[in-house]
Amino acid sequence: MRSAAAAFALAWRAGPAVVAAYVTVSVVAGLLPTAAALLVSSLLDRLTTPGGGSLTPVALLLVAATLGTQLTTPASEFLRGESTRALRVRVQGEMLDGVNRLPGMRHFEDPAFQDRLRLAQQAAGNAPDLLVGSVVSGLQAAVLLAGFLITVFVINPVLGAVTVLLAVPALRTQLAAGRRRAEVLRDTMGNSRREMFYGSLLSDTDTLKEVRLFNLQRYFTDRAAAELRTVVRAERGTDLRNLRERVPDLLLGAAVFGAGLLWAVRAAGRGELTVGDLSVFVTATAGIQRGVAQLASTTATAYQAALTFTYFRTLRDVPPDLELAERPRPVPALAGRLELRDVWFRYSPGSPWILRGVDLSLGAGEVTALVGVNGTGKSTLVKLLCRLYEPTRGRILWDGADLRDFDPAELRERVAAVFQDYGRYDLTAGENIGIGRVGDAGREDLVAEAAAAAGVHPRLSRLGQGYGTLLSRIFASAGAAGAAVGELLSGGEWQRVAVARAFMRRDADLMILDEPSSGLDAAAEQEIHDSLRTLRAEATVLVISHRLSTVRDADRIVVLGEGRITESGTHDELIALDGTYARLFRLQSAGYAAPEGAGGTPGDGGRTAPERKDVAGAEAVAEPEGPPDMKSGAEPVGVPEPVTTPEPVAVPEPATVPGRAEGHPHR
């Protein structure tokens, strides 16, 4: 009942006049069949009874009732369509608001929440409309049923009472059927999501190359089919059970109808019923059967929709995954330091620790480089700085104020980032850059300036429609000459677009570059770093890179290993320390050092070499596509003998702290 009331209230807020008209027309449509049956009875009695009265008024009323019945059907359909359209807009807004009100990422990286979200999205698509439509249809069926029942009660009270009693098990059976259908939808949602995922891989442009190259069409088709078969089996089993339980009700109803018809015919033969009475009794009895079936069906549909609609309602009740201050403080410009104090983090209470007691201070205007092999928690640390997650323990301070004291959205206005798994949006080139600061997305001058700073302006200018070119082959963009097919960029060009998007926030206090140039060559990477210093010299910059030669000029280099800071200092200080950083730097230098006598020094970063290939120093954890630099098992190109990569320095950990996560979404 609560779901039905909530859906009806939602529809009323979306369009009160339409809902009122829809209900009124449906009630009238429920009354007209009874009125028509009574008018037919009166007409027959007047025809068969001498001096029974004038036929014209009754005939005119019967014509009006018939016309009303014919008109209410299309009117009801139109009003339901209007209600559906208004409701769709309202529900979409509330659905997206429900998603947007969750400020962090924790819920969205939880598979159970993704199942709930998918159920809520399905519910938002049709459950409110089904619920409102079923309630109104049920109201119409109830009015129809009540009118015919009163008619039957007047003619034969016993038969009327039996008919009412038979409606109870039919309603119960249909309610149980609706509940089981909703349960099947819930229990097979994971299968449905996987079926859609496998199917999408066959047409997704990001995966299509490998699908074709490795001949994976049948592999993913079979997986999708297997998931769909699981769903179909569950649905078939439920429908068969519902059918078995419904058949006895149908047979019993038919038996009662037959018995009533037999009684009416005999009563008419004995003169106890007039021809008109017989007519209205037969019509009413058949109408009761239809009314019971319609009421049971609409009730079951409403019940199933109500259960599904619950997922939409509960999405709005999901608690925020970040601690939100009741009275958030204004976020000041970062004038001093951004500090992590004894920060520990893990993705769930039972999972291993990703960060273990990290203490890190980022000074305003300083460039800090964060390096380390895969799986050490560098990208997780970035998520914490952007306040996409909360530290499990410890604090992050912005000029001494805890990040929890700020509104997350306001804080993020002062942060710009290029994530390792940056977004490639099916939007125009200008929009892909401009959304870095939505308020200025229409400023072509700022968009072009950011693109120029990222070195991608010449490429975008040469596109068919310049910055108005759609960077996608999924949609067609409407141009002056009609639909125009979008164009695609290379991986390196997309990375420059992502950098340009971050450069739209040139006034950001904190700039985070997580592998900002993994798809770029060394010259392009240096160009990005130079542009950053020019655009925002006073910003606090955190650079994460596997190319150690490109971070050697940072004000400070921090080495992260096993979730802890193991080394910190300038390039020269860390080389002198001869620790993890020095070993990795020498290893990378050896990968592209010039041959003996060719004029290169292995320890100088190989700057005379025309091309640089970097290698990894530890077993990799799966992560998004990136450069071969410091990735697992990659051997340097051009090295005569394989290089054995040393393991990172082992750091003792507290006895109470679990070990490093395997296969977690961190580096």
N, C-alpha and C positions, 0 to 999 in steps of 0.2 A: 504493500500500500504506500509506503514511504517513497519508493521509486516512482510509482505511478503519479503520486502527488508532485514529486520533484519534476518529472517530465512535463506534466501538465502546467506547472508553474513556469517552467522554462519556455514552453510554447506560448503561454499567455504573455510573458514578457517580450517574446519575439514579435507577436502580432495579436493583441487582445481582440480586435474587431473581427479578424478572420476566424479565430477560435470560437468566438461567440456565434458567428454565423454558421460555422461548421456544425456545432452542437445543435443549434436550432433546426437546421435543415435535416439533420440525422434523426432527431426526435419526430419531426413531421413525417419523415419517410417511414419510421416505425409505426406510426398511427394509421397511415393511409391503407395498408392492406386489410386491417380489421374493418375500417370504415367501408371499404369496397365490398368485402364479404357480406356485411350487414345490408348494404344497399342492394346487392344481388339477391339476397334472401327476401327483402321486402318487395323487390320487383317481381320475383317468381310468385310470391304469395298473392300479389295483386293480379297477376296474370291468371292464376288458377282458381281464384276465389271470385265468384260473381259479386259485383258491387264492391270490389276490394279497394277502389279509389283510383285517382288519376295516376297514370304512369309517367307523365312528362316530368314532373318535379324530381321524381326518383331517378329517372333516366339522366336528367341533366346533372344531378349530383354525382351519379356514377361516372359520367363522362369527366366531370371535374376531378374526381378522385383518381381516375385512370390517368388523366393528364398530369395531375400532381405527382403521381408515382413515376411517370416517365421523366418529368422535369427534375425531380429531386436527385435522381441518379447522377446525371452529368454535373448538376450543381454541387453535389457532395464531392464528386471527384475533383472538380476545379478547386473547391475550397480546401480540400485536403492537400492538393498540390501547392496552393499558396501557403498553407501552414507549413508544409514540408520545406519549401524554399526559405521562408523566414526562419524556421527552426534550424536549418542547415547553417545559415550564416551565424546565428547566435551560438550554436553548439561548437562550430569551428573556432570562434573567438574564445569561448570558455576553455576549449580543449588546449589551444595553443597557450592561453594564459596559464593553464594548469602546468604545462611543461616549462614555460618560461619562469615560473615562480620558484623553480628549483635552481638555486644559484650555483651549485657546484657540479661535479662530475660523478660523484660516488654512485648515485642511483643509476646513472646511465651506463655504467660499466658493470652493473649487476644483471646477470641473465634472467633472474627471477623478475626483476623490475621490468626488463624488456618484454617479457611475456605479458605482464600486467599492462604495460603501455600499449602493446599491440591489441590486447583485448579492449582497452579503453578506446583506442582509435577505431576499432571495428564498431564498438558500441556507439561512439559519437557519429559514425556514418549512418547507422540505420535504427539503432535502438530507440532513441527518443521519438522518431517518427512512427515506428511500429507501435510503441507504447501508447502514444496519443491516438493513433488511428485505431488501435485495438480497443482502447477504452471507449472511444466514440462509437465504433461499430458494436461493441458490447452493449452500450447504452441503447442503440437502435434495436438490437436483438431483444433486449430486455423489455422495451416498450412494445415491440411486436408480440413477444411471448405473453406479456401481461394482458394485452387486448384479446388475444385468442383464448387464453386460459379463462378469462372472465366469461367469454362466450360459451365455452364448453361447460363451465361450472353451472351456468344458467340452464343448459339443456340436460346435463348429466353430471351432478356433483361428484359421484363416485369415480367416473372416468377422469374427470379433471384432477381429482386428488391423486389418482394412480399416475397420471402423466407427470405431475409435479414431483412425486417421489422418484420416478425413473430418471428425472433430470439430475438428481444428486450424484449417483454413481458415474454418470457420463461426465459431469464436470470434474469429479475427482480424478477420473482416468486421464482426462485431458491436461489437468494441472500436473499430474505426475509425468506425463509425456513431455510437457514443456520444461520441467525441471531437469529431466534426463538429457534433453537436447542441449540445454545450457551447460550441463556438466561435461558433455562430450566436447563442446566448444572450448571449455576451459582446459580439459585434460589433453586435448590434441593441439593446443596452441603452439607448443614447442615444435611439433611435427610440421605444422602449417608454416611456421617461420622458416624452418630449414628447407622445406619444399620451395618456398619463394626464393630463398637465398641461392639454392643450387640452380634454379631456373634462371635467375638473373645473371649468373656467371656466364651463361651461354650467349648473352648479348651485351654484356658490360664491356665498354671499350677499354677499360683498364685491365681486363683479364682476357679479352678475346684473342690477343696474340698468342699467349701461352696455351689457351684452350685449343686453338688451331694447330699450333706447333707440336704439342705433345698429344694431339688426338684425344682430347679429354671430353669430346661431346657425349659419347655413350656413357662414359664414367659418371658425369654429372647428371645426365638424363636418367640413368638407372637409380641414382641416389634420390633425385627428386621424385621419381615414380614410387620408390619404396616408401618414402615419407607420405606421399599422397595415398598409397594403398593402406597404410596404417590408419589414416584419417577416415578413409572410405569404409574400412572394416568396422571401425567404432560407430560410425553413423548408421551403417546398415544394421548392425546388431541392435542399436537403440530403436530404429524404426520398426524392425521386426517385432521387438518386444511391445512397442506401442500398438502395433497392429493386432497382435494376439490379445492384448487386454481390451482393445476397443470393440472387437467383433461381437462378444457377448452383449455389450450394451446396444449395439446396432440391431442385433437379432431380437432382443427383448423389446426394443422400441417398435420394431416392425410388427411384432406379435400384438402389442397393445393397440397399435393403429388398426391392424386387421380386425381385432376383437371389437373395437369401437365402431368401425365401419359396418361390421356384421350386425351389431346391435341397432345402429341407426337405420339400416335398411329394413330390418324386421319391424322396428317401431313405426317407420313410415308406412309399411304395409298394413299395420294394425290401426293406422289412423292416429297414432299418438304424436307423430311429428308431421308437420306440413312439408310440402316440397321445399319451401324456403328454409325451414329448419334443417332439413336434410342437407341442403346445399351448404348452408353456413357451417354445419357441424363437420362435414367432410373437409371443407376448406380450412376451418379452424384446426382440426386435428392434424392435417398435413402441415399447416403453418406452424403448429407447436413443434412438430418434428424438426422442421427447418430451423425454427427459432432456437430450440435446444442445441442442435448441431452448431449453429452459428455462434451462439453464446459460449458453448464449450470451446469451440475453435478459437474465437477471439480471446477468451479468457486464457487459454493455453499460450497463445501467441504473446499476450500481454505479460503473462507470468515469465515466459522465457526472456522477453525483452527487458522485463524489470530486473531479472537476475543479471543479464548482460549489462544493463544500464548501471548496475551497482559498480562495475569496474570504472566507468566514467566518473561516477560520483566520488569513489574512493581515491581516484587520482588527485582530486582537489584537496584531499585530506592527507596526502603524503607529507610527512614533516620535512622541512628543509634539511639538506645534507650539510649545511654550514650553520655555525652558531651566529645568529643575527642579533645585533644590539638593538634594544628597544629604542634607544635614542642615540643613533650613530653620530660620531663626531665628524666634522668636516675634514676632508683629507687635505693636509697642507702640502705645499711643494716640498720635495725631499731636499733638505738643506744640509743634513748631517750624514746619517748612516742608516742603511737597511741591515738589520742584524738578525741572524738565526741563533737562538740560544738553546743549546741542548735539545735540538729537534730530533725526535724519533718519529718514524712513520711506518705503518703497514696498512695494507688495503682492507683487511678485515681482522677481527679479533683472533682468528685461528691461523692466519697466514704469517709467513716469516717477515721479519723486519727488513724494510728496504733502506731506511736511513737510521743510523744508530748514534745518537748523541752528537749531531752536527753543530758546531759553533763556527759561524761565518759572518764576517762583517764586510759589507760593500759600501765604500765611501762615495759620497756624492761627487760626480765628475770623474770617477775612476773607472778604468777598464779592467775587469777581472775575468780571467780565463779559467774555465772549469774543465779539467781533462780527466780521463780515466777510461779504462776498458769497458766493454759492454756489461750491462747488468749491475753497475755500481750505484744506480739511483740518480743519475744526473737529470734525466727528464722528469723524474718524480719531483726533484727539488724545484724544477721550473714550475710545475703545477702548483706547488705550495706557494711560491712567490706570487703567482697570479691569483692566488686564493681560489683555485679550483678544487682544492682539498684543504682540510684542516690538519695540522700536525696532530699525531696521536698523543704525543707528549712534547713539552717545550713550547717556546713562543717565537714569533716572528715580529720584530719591532720596526716601525717606520718612524724614524726620528724619536725613538723611545716609546711610541704609542703602539699597543698591540693591534695587529691587523684585524682582530675580532671586533675592535671598537669602531671600525669603519663599515660603511655600506659597501658590499662587494662591487656593485656596479660603478660606484663613484671611484673606488680605488682603481679599478681597471681602466678608467679613463686616463689615468696617469701612467699606464704601462703599455708598452708596445712590444710585440713578440713575433719572431719568426719561428714557428714550431717545426720540429723535424718532420712531422706528418702534417704539413700545411694543407689548407683546403684548396681544391681546384673546383671552383664554382662554375656551374653551367650558366654563366652570365656573360655580359659583354666585357671586353678588355677594360674599359673604363670603370665598370661596376666592380670588377674583380679587384681593382686597386682602391677605388673610392670608398668601399665599405670598411676600409681601415679607419675611417672617421665618417660615419654615416651622414652626419650633418653637413659635411663638405663634399659628399659624393658627387654632387652636380657641378662642382667647381673644376672645370676642365683645366684651368691653369695649374691648380694644386695637384691634380692627378698627373698631368704631364710632367710637372716638376719632380714628383715622387718617382715616376717612371724613369726620368732622366738620371736621377741619383742612383737608381738601381741598375742603370745601364740597359734598360729594355725599351726605352722610348723609340729608337730607330726601328726596331722590329715591329712594334705595335703600330707605328705610323704607316708601315708598308702593308698592313692588312687591308683586305678588300674595302672595309668600311671604317678603317682607322680604329679609333678607340670604341667605336660603336659596333665593332665586329663581335659576334657571339663566339666565345671560346668553347665550342661544343659542337658535336654532331648529333646530339640527342634531340635538340629542338631546332626549329627554323626561326630565324629572326625576320621580322617584317621590315623590309626596306622600301625605298621609293618605287622600285620596280616589282614589288611583291615579296614573296618569301625568299630569303637568302640563306644558303647553307653556311653554317659556322665554319671556323677554321681551328686547327689544332696547333698547339705549341709543343716544342721539345721539352724534355725534363728540365734542362738548364734554364730555358726561357720561363717556364712556369715558376721556377725557384726565384728568378729575378722579379716576377710579378708578386710573389709572396713577400719579398723584401720591400718592394715598392709599397705594398699594402701597409707594412709596418712603418715605412717612412712617412705615411700620411699623418702619423702622430709625431710630428717633428718636435712637439713641445712635451713629449713624454718625459717623466722623471726617471723611469726605469726602462731600459731597452734590453730585451733578452733575445739573443740570437742562438738558437739551438740548431747546430749544423746548418748555418745559413747559406753555405756555399758547397754543400756536398755534391751537387750536380754541376758545379762550375769548375773551370780550369783555374790554375793558380793566379793568372793575371786578373781574371774576373773577380776572384775572391779578394785580392788586394784592393781592387777598385771599390768593392762593396765596403770594406773596412775604412778606406779613405773617405768615402762619401758619408759614412756614419759619423766620423770625427768632424767633418765639415758641417753637417746638418745640425748636430746636437752635441757640441763639444762639452757642455756642462752636464750632460745626462750621465746617470750611473748605468754602466754597460756590463752585462754578463754575457760572455761568449762561451759557447760549448763547441768544441771542435776536436776531431780526431787528427787533424793536420797540425802537428805541434809546431812546425816551422812558421805557421801563420799566426800563432798566438804568442810567439816569443817576445813581441814588443808590448805585451799587456803590462799594465802597472803591477799586476800580481797574478801569479799562476797558482791555482789550487788543484791538488790531485785528490780525487775521490776514489777510494778503494773499499769494497765491501761495505758500502754505506757510511764510511767514516772519512774524515779529512786526514790523509796520511802525510801530505807534504804541502807547504805553502811558501811562496817567495817569488822573486824575479827569476827570469830564465837563467841568468848567470848563477844565482844562488842555488837553484835546483840542480844545475849541471855540476856545481861544486859539491853538492850534497851527495851526488852519485847514488841516488835512490831510484825509485820507480820511474820518475819523469826522465832522468838522465838515460836510463836503459832504453826506454821507449823511444826517446829522441835519437839515440845512436842507432837503434834498430831501423827507424824510418830513414835516417840519413843513409844508412848502408844500402837501402833499397834502390836509391837513385844516385848514389855517388858515382863520379866519373871513374873510368878505368885508370889504373896506375899510369901516371905519365900524361894524363889528359888534362890536368889542371884543376882538379877538384879536391876538396878536403872532406873526408867522411864526417868530420864533426861539425862542419859549418852549415849543415842543413842542405847541402847539395845545391847551392844557389846557381852553380854553373850548368846544372843539368837542364835540358830543355823540357823535361817532363818529370813529374814526381808521382810515385806510387807508394802508398803507405800501407802498413800491415798491422795486424792485430797482435795483442799480447795475451789473450785469454780466450777461453771457450765463450762463444757468443750466446746471448739470449736473443730469441727471435724478436725483431723489431722492423719498422718500416724500411722501405728501400733507401739505401744510402750509399756512400762511397765505399770503396774497398779499404779505406783508411781504418786501421785498427779493428777491422771486422774479423770474425773468427776464421782462423785457418788460412787466410789469404796470404799467399807468398809474394814477395816483391818481384815486380817485373824487371827482367834484365839482370838478375843476380845469378851467377853461375851455379852456386850451391845453395840448397835450401837453408834458411835461417831458422834456428830453433829459438822460439820466442819464450822468454822467461815468464813465469807466473807472477802476478802482482804480489807485493809484499803482504804476507799474512799478518793480520791485525788481531790480537786476542780480543775476544768478546765476552761480555758478562755471561755467567753460567745460566742466568735466568732468561737470556735472550735467545730466541730460535735462530737458526742459520739463515743464510741468504735465500731469497725466493728463487725458484726455478720457473722459467716460463712466464713470469709476471710481466705486465706491461710497463716495465721500467728498463733503464739501461744501466 
